[in-house]
Amino acid sequence: MLTTFFTAWGYDVSYLEFIASIVSFIGVALGITGKRITWPWWAASSVLYGIFFLQYKLYASAALQIIFIAAAVIGWYGWGPTGAKPGPVKNSHRIYILAAIFIATLALGPLLKYLGAASTYVDAVLFFGSFAAQLLMVYQKYETWVLWLVVDIGYVALYASQGLLFTTLLYVLFTAMAALGWSRWYGAHRRATRSL
């Protein structure tokens, strides 16, 4: 799985990175539609990407995959058989979420530096931003996609700085998909509230 599958623009894409990217893309695409089947795909891509990120000493990105696997289990049981029913986050909770991301980043950054991680504060803020976005997704909040949009832009920069070309391109796609997800979920919420 760690051997080269193909080379593009001088970058060696391993079987692992290629398969993880495809499975992850499918999981996010299904998440946009709000289908419950998204969760097994998220779990599978998280296992694959966890192994991949460990190779590049992106420890926070690797650890995040454990959270994604747990969220996939919770999401599977939390969403009904018909899928997500998007709703909003309370305004006061938005402030708490941002404050928690900031404070937790300040705590994790020095630990990552001590461990010799390839990235410290950037990986830490993206870790907690992703953690919050995943929780919002589990709880079917349409703001999940706004947070994913911001986080995905950050991951494009991080993975590009680490020379992970194929995964960087995947996160460029994820950025566009996050905008589409926000539009779909917010639209579903608006239609549901109008029909009440």
ChimeraX attribute file (.defattr): number of C-alpha atoms within 10 A of each C-alpha:
attribute: neighborCount
match mode: 1-to-1
recipient: residues
	/A:1	12
	/A:2	12
	/A:3	11
	/A:4	14
	/A:5	14
	/A:6	12
	/A:7	10
	/A:8	9
	/A:9	6
	/A:10	8
	/A:11	13
	/A:12	16
	/A:13	20
	/A:14	18
	/A:15	15
	/A:16	17
	/A:17	24
	/A:18	18
	/A:19	17
	/A:20	21
	/A:21	20
	/A:22	13
	/A:23	20
	/A:24	23
	/A:25	20
	/A:26	14
	/A:27	21
	/A:28	19
	/A:29	19
	/A:30	18
	/A:31	24
	/A:32	20
	/A:33	16
	/A:34	22
	/A:35	19
	/A:36	20
	/A:37	19
	/A:38	22
	/A:39	26
	/A:40	17
	/A:41	21
	/A:42	24
	/A:43	23
	/A:44	19
	/A:45	24
	/A:46	25
	/A:47	16
	/A:48	21
	/A:49	24
	/A:50	22
	/A:51	17
	/A:52	20
	/A:53	18
	/A:54	15
	/A:55	12
	/A:56	15
	/A:57	16
	/A:58	23
	/A:59	22
	/A:60	26
	/A:61	23
	/A:62	22
	/A:63	16
	/A:64	20
	/A:65	24
	/A:66	15
	/A:67	17
	/A:68	24
	/A:69	20
	/A:70	12
	/A:71	21
	/A:72	25
	/A:73	15
	/A:74	15
	/A:75	25
	/A:76	18
	/A:77	13
	/A:78	16
	/A:79	20
	/A:80	12
	/A:81	11
	/A:82	10
	/A:83	18
	/A:84	24
	/A:85	17
	/A:86	24
	/A:87	19
	/A:88	15
	/A:89	15
	/A:90	9
	/A:91	8
	/A:92	8
	/A:93	10
	/A:94	12
	/A:95	10
	/A:96	11
	/A:97	14
	/A:98	14
	/A:99	12
	/A:100	15
	/A:101	19
	/A:102	15
	/A:103	12
	/A:104	16
	/A:105	21
	/A:106	14
	/A:107	12
	/A:108	18
	/A:109	19
	/A:110	14
	/A:111	14
	/A:112	20
	/A:113	13
	/A:114	9
	/A:115	11
	/A:116	13
	/A:117	17
	/A:118	16
	/A:119	20
	/A:120	21
	/A:121	18
	/A:122	15
	/A:123	24
	/A:124	27
	/A:125	22
	/A:126	24
	/A:127	26
	/A:128	23
	/A:129	26
	/A:130	23
	/A:131	19
	/A:132	19
	/A:133	24
	/A:134	22
	/A:135	18
	/A:136	20
	/A:137	23
	/A:138	21
	/A:139	20
	/A:140	22
	/A:141	23
	/A:142	26
	/A:143	21
	/A:144	26
	/A:145	28
	/A:146	18
	/A:147	19
	/A:148	26
	/A:149	24
	/A:150	17
	/A:151	22
	/A:152	26
	/A:153	17
	/A:154	19
	/A:155	24
	/A:156	21
	/A:157	14
	/A:158	19
	/A:159	19
	/A:160	16
	/A:161	13
	/A:162	13
	/A:163	12
	/A:164	17
	/A:165	19
	/A:166	19
	/A:167	20
	/A:168	21
	/A:169	15
	/A:170	17
	/A:171	24
	/A:172	17
	/A:173	14
	/A:174	24
	/A:175	23
	/A:176	13
	/A:177	21
	/A:178	24
	/A:179	17
	/A:180	18
	/A:181	27
	/A:182	22
	/A:183	16
	/A:184	18
	/A:185	26
	/A:186	19
	/A:187	14
	/A:188	17
	/A:189	17
	/A:190	13
	/A:191	11
	/A:192	13
	/A:193	10
	/A:194	7
	/A:195	6
	/A:196	5
